[in-house]
Amino acid sequence: MAQLAEKTVVVVGGGSGIGKAVAVAAARDGAQVVLSSRSRDKLEAAAQDIPRAVVSPVDMTDPASVAAWQTTLPAIDHLVISASSAAHGRFQDLSDDALRAMFDAKFFGPYATARAALPKLRDGGSITFFSGVLSRRPGFNCSGLGAVNGAVESLAYALALELGPRLRVNCISPGMIRSDAYAGMPEDARKTMYEATGESLPVGRVGTVEEAAEATLFVMSNTYTTGLVLDIDGGHMIRQYATR
Ligand SMILES: NC(=O)c1ccc[n+]([C@@H]2O[C@H](COP(=O)([O-])OP(=O)(O)OC[C@H]3O[C@@H](n4cnc5c(N)ncnc54)[C@H](OP(=O)(O)O)[C@@H]3O)[C@@H](O)[C@H]2O)c1
C-alpha cells in the first residue's frame, strides 16, 4: 500500500481519463500528486477526488507555458505524461495542419515537457509516456495517429538508454479504453464503437481507465523496468484482422 509513500508524482493529463485514474491510484498508494493540463477548472474538479492533490496548469504545446510550469514544480519522483490529442483521417484527406497539431500535442509537447521536468526529477525516478496500439497494429484512417505513437515509443526507448541509470523511462501503449477521450462522440456511436471493438478482442470488451492506471503504476514503481513499451490492450495485438 505504501509503495509510493513520500513520493511525488506529476501527471500531465491528470484532469481526465487515464491520467486522472493514475493520479487517484498513486494517491491511494501514498503519493503526493501534482495534476497538470491546460484547463485549471478541469484540474481543480479532478483534485476534489484526490487527497492532497495540487494543480499546476500547463499547455505542453506552448514553450512559455512549459517554462512557467517548470518553475512551479517541486522535486519529482515520477513524471507521467498521458496528455495528448488525436487526429483521425484517411491518408489523402487528413490535413497537414491537423497532422502537425497532433504531433505538437502528442510528440513535441511531451518531449518538451519531459525535458523541462528533467532537472526536477530525483535520482531513481521515472518518466512514463503514452503511445497507443496503432503504432504497431494500424487501423484504417489512422496513419498519422499510428506514426505519432511510433515516435513516442522510439523516444521512450532512446531516453531509457540516455537517461539511465539515473532515471527509468517507459511507455504505456493502450488499446481502446473507455475514457473521457471519447466524451465528444454521440452516445449511440460511442456505445457501438465500444461494443464492436470489444467483440474483436480476446477479452471480449474494451478496457477501463483503472486497468491502464494499474499498468502505469507498475512501470513507475518496478525498479528493474525501463525501455518497456507495455501494451494494455485486451489482446488487440493478436485480434482478428478486419476485412476491408
Ligand atoms: N483512451 C483510449 O482509448 C486510448 C487509446 C490509445 C491511446 N490512448 C492514449 O492514452 C493517453 C491518455 O488517453 P485518455 O483516454 O486518458 O485521454 P483524455 O481523457 O482525452 O485525456 C487527455 C488529456 O490531455 C490534456 N491535454 C490535451 N492537450 C494538452 C496540451 N496541449 N497540454 C496539456 N494537456 C493537454 C487534456 O486536458 P486539458 O483539456 O485540460 O488540456 C486531457 O485531460 C493519450 O496519450 C492517448 O492518446 C488512449
The ligand as an SDF file (V2000), in Angstrom:
LIG
                    3D

 48 52  0  0  0  0  0  0  0  0999 V2000
   -8.4970    6.1190  -24.3820 N   0  0  0  0  0  0  0  0  0  0  0  0
   -8.0780    5.3460  -25.3710 C   0  0  0  0  0  0  0  0  0  0  0  0
   -8.8390    4.5170  -25.9360 O   0  0  0  0  0  0  0  0  0  0  0  0
   -6.6580    5.4330  -25.8500 C   0  0  0  0  0  0  0  0  0  0  0  0
   -6.2390    4.5560  -26.8600 C   0  0  0  0  0  0  0  0  0  0  0  0
   -4.9260    4.6340  -27.3170 C   0  0  0  0  0  0  0  0  0  0  0  0
   -4.0640    5.5520  -26.7560 C   0  0  0  0  0  0  0  0  0  0  0  0
   -4.5070    6.3990  -25.7730 N   0  0  0  0  0  0  0  0  0  0  0  0
   -3.5530    7.3720  -25.2370 C   0  0  0  0  0  0  0  0  0  0  0  0
   -3.5670    7.3380  -23.8230 O   0  0  0  0  0  0  0  0  0  0  0  0
   -3.3200    8.6550  -23.3210 C   0  0  0  0  0  0  0  0  0  0  0  0
   -4.4140    9.0440  -22.3480 C   0  0  0  0  0  0  0  0  0  0  0  0
   -5.6670    8.9980  -23.0230 O   0  0  0  0  0  0  0  0  0  0  0  0
   -7.0360    9.3730  -22.2820 P   0  0  0  0  0  0  0  0  0  0  0  0
   -8.0550    8.4630  -22.8150 O   0  0  0  0  0  0  0  0  0  0  0  0
   -6.8120    9.4710  -20.8210 O   0  0  0  0  0  0  0  0  0  0  0  0
   -7.2870   10.8310  -22.8900 O   0  0  0  0  0  0  0  0  0  0  0  0
   -8.1280   12.0820  -22.3160 P   0  0  0  0  0  0  0  0  0  0  0  0
   -9.0670   11.6830  -21.2260 O   0  0  0  0  0  0  0  0  0  0  0  0
   -8.6740   12.7560  -23.5300 O   0  0  0  0  0  0  0  0  0  0  0  0
   -7.0080   12.9870  -21.6220 O   0  0  0  0  0  0  0  0  0  0  0  0
   -6.1050   13.7180  -22.3770 C   0  0  0  0  0  0  0  0  0  0  0  0
   -5.7300   14.9260  -21.5570 C   0  0  0  0  0  0  0  0  0  0  0  0
   -4.7790   15.6840  -22.2890 O   0  0  0  0  0  0  0  0  0  0  0  0
   -4.9030   17.0290  -21.8610 C   0  0  0  0  0  0  0  0  0  0  0  0
   -4.2740   17.8150  -22.9240 N   0  0  0  0  0  0  0  0  0  0  0  0
   -4.5850   17.8410  -24.2460 C   0  0  0  0  0  0  0  0  0  0  0  0
   -3.7790   18.6900  -24.9070 N   0  0  0  0  0  0  0  0  0  0  0  0
   -2.9300   19.1940  -23.9730 C   0  0  0  0  0  0  0  0  0  0  0  0
   -1.8640   20.1310  -24.0330 C   0  0  0  0  0  0  0  0  0  0  0  0
   -1.5290   20.7360  -25.1820 N   0  0  0  0  0  0  0  0  0  0  0  0
   -1.2000   20.4250  -22.8910 N   0  0  0  0  0  0  0  0  0  0  0  0
   -1.5340   19.8480  -21.7210 C   0  0  0  0  0  0  0  0  0  0  0  0
   -2.5370   18.9530  -21.5980 N   0  0  0  0  0  0  0  0  0  0  0  0
   -3.2260   18.6420  -22.7200 C   0  0  0  0  0  0  0  0  0  0  0  0
   -6.4030   17.2540  -21.7070 C   0  0  0  0  0  0  0  0  0  0  0  0
   -6.7290   18.1560  -20.6550 O   0  0  0  0  0  0  0  0  0  0  0  0
   -6.9660   19.7460  -20.9330 P   0  0  0  0  0  0  0  0  0  0  0  0
   -8.1210   19.8520  -21.8650 O   0  0  0  0  0  0  0  0  0  0  0  0
   -7.1980   20.2970  -19.5680 O   0  0  0  0  0  0  0  0  0  0  0  0
   -5.6730   20.2370  -21.5200 O   0  0  0  0  0  0  0  0  0  0  0  0
   -6.8700   15.8640  -21.2550 C   0  0  0  0  0  0  0  0  0  0  0  0
   -7.0750   15.8290  -19.8460 O   0  0  0  0  0  0  0  0  0  0  0  0
   -3.2250    9.5710  -24.5450 C   0  0  0  0  0  0  0  0  0  0  0  0
   -1.8680    9.7030  -24.9260 O   0  0  0  0  0  0  0  0  0  0  0  0
   -3.9670    8.8000  -25.6100 C   0  0  0  0  0  0  0  0  0  0  0  0
   -3.5540    9.1380  -26.9190 O   0  0  0  0  0  0  0  0  0  0  0  0
   -5.7700    6.3660  -25.3040 C   0  0  0  0  0  0  0  0  0  0  0  0
  1  2  1  0
  2  3  2  0
  2  4  1  0
  4  5  1  0
  4 48  2  0
  5  6  2  0
  6  7  1  0
  7  8  2  0
  8  9  1  0
  8 48  1  0
  9 10  1  0
  9 46  1  0
 10 11  1  0
 11 12  1  0
 11 44  1  0
 12 13  1  0
 13 14  1  0
 14 15  2  0
 14 16  1  0
 14 17  1  0
 17 18  1  0
 18 19  2  0
 18 20  1  0
 18 21  1  0
 21 22  1  0
 22 23  1  0
 23 24  1  0
 23 42  1  0
 24 25  1  0
 25 26  1  0
 25 36  1  0
 26 27  1  0
 26 35  1  0
 27 28  2  0
 28 29  1  0
 29 30  1  0
 29 35  2  0
 30 31  1  0
 30 32  2  0
 32 33  1  0
 33 34  2  0
 34 35  1  0
 36 37  1  0
 36 42  1  0
 37 38  1  0
 38 39  2  0
 38 40  1  0
 38 41  1  0
 42 43  1  0
 44 45  1  0
 44 46  1  0
 46 47  1  0
M  CHG  2   8   1  16  -1
M  END
$$$$
